Amino acid sequence: MRLLQWAWLGLTSLAAAADTNTTHESRNILPATFKPPPHFRNVNLVRNINLEKSYPRETINVVVENVDAQPQREYYLPFEQGTLGRIGGLEAKDKKEPERTGFTAEIVEVDPYSSTEYYKITFPSALPSKEQITLQITYYVLSALEPLPAHIGQLDKQYVLHTFSAYVPSAYTTLKQKTKLKLPTVDVPDVTTLPADLNAEGKEDPQKQGTTFTYGPYGEREAGATQEASVRYEFTRPLTHGKLLERDVEVSHWGGNIATEERHWLTNRAAALKNQFSRVQYQQSAYYNPPTHALKDLRFPLTLGSVDAYFTDDVGNVSTSRFRTNARESNLELKPRYPVFGNWNYSFKVGWNIDLNNYLRHVKGGGSDSYILNVPFFEGPKQAEGIEYERVVTRIILPEGADNVRFQTSVPLVSNTTSLHRTFMDTLGRTTITLTALNVVDEFRDRDLLVTYDLPFGARFTKPLTISAGMLVVFALSWVVGNLDVSIGGKKKTA
């Protein structure tokens, strides 16, 4: 049954691969005077900002009504200039019909003097006049939490500041709205309070319930209306920021193996130390393990069946690691060479092997052999406080001779290229696809990357034939060299 599901998924959904593979993050430059046409209005809008991790996750649920006389399908979501470059993982869907597909989101940029930039969300079909649709828009904001104060002691609590607008920025008139903040703690020394006359119900603004703060509800607001607010709360955890993650997945039919390697460049955006680092103080605190804003360890839940895990940094192999694998889990736990405090960097790489048969399916038909590979787009560490990544570059290195390569993933991409990668004893080189994503978070780490390709029957013998030919050449050269007369004088004749 699983094989049939793989085959159906690979051979039917990849028929539309051209649409799936194209970037939805490409920038369209619009005139500086551009304003979204007022085709829609927001009847009711609720925004949820989750601040429980080191990056905010914003979810907007909005009832959109078409107030134009003609059907419309392009909905614009505004962001302040400079903020758009930190928005990642934006996805839109029909909240009432979540299984409905066809929603796309792409960046459109107003050049060069406007203070506003936009995401354009395109509906699968045009919304008729006077009709409504309930949109759910989800995205993440990177580098959004600011440590305040910016310098603290080694064992001090850390507080972070998040600035936002109590009115949800919109390109359309909004009739009713509210914003909810979900915090990880009740230790909130500072939060912006707004006059009660702004609140549609005349209540204190915001309303607090446990770790949740609610701004609103607010009455009708015109397009572009904003109301600055901020909250400062305790978050004594690392603000782990991945500058770059490079991932190589090398597929070997001949060896029946998938070799995976990830290279990480991390920095901690937490508050910097106001004094020099004390190793003695750090070792003493290890006995009672208090909360800390330093990154002390990393946990990698690897794909089930992973073996031969290794871990090295810029200096060499680090022995403070532990790898456990069994029928239920494969976990790699490691500690950096030093605790990574605020504004400190750490770079390293990890790698492992896995049985190819568990993640590759062979589909016969059409006169050629087709294969479906299903692997995670990226893995990386999984931390309680979360990790954000500026750029993720994933390379799938297929066997030599692979062609007709197609792929599908739900991770928003900014580019994809196909090239040849040459390794030991290759002839023409291996077909390689390189996929790049910007501004993603660790919540995307388990999303699948589905790759379909054709591999001629004779291509599987390329490697052994190349090795055999190389060995024959070596033996032939050895025989020739062994029979050469390299003596200085000729051989003497015997009497």
Secondary structure, DSSP 8 states (H G I E B T S, - for coil): -HHHHHHHIIIIIGGGHHHHHS-S---EEE-TT------EEEEEEEEEEE-SSSS-EEEEEEEEEE-SSS-EEEEEEEEETTTGGGEEEEEEEESS-TT----EEEEEEE-SS-SEEEEEEEEEEEE-TT-EEEEEEEEEETT--EESSSEE-TTS--EEEEEEESS---SS-BSSEEEEEE-S-S---EE--B-GGGSTT---BSEEETTEEEEEEE--B-TT---EEEEEEE--S--EEEEEEEEEEEEETTTTEEEEEEEEEEEE-S-EESS---HHHHHHHTTT----SSB--EEEE--TT-EEEEEEESSSB-S-EEEEE-SS-EEEEE--SS-B-TT-EEEEEEEEEEEGGGTEEEEEETTEEEEEEEEES------TT--EEEEEEEEEEEEET-EEEEEEESS--SEEEEEEE--TT-SS-EEEEEEEEEEEEGGGTT-EEEEEEE--GGGGGHHHHHHHHHHHHHHHHHHHHHT----SS------
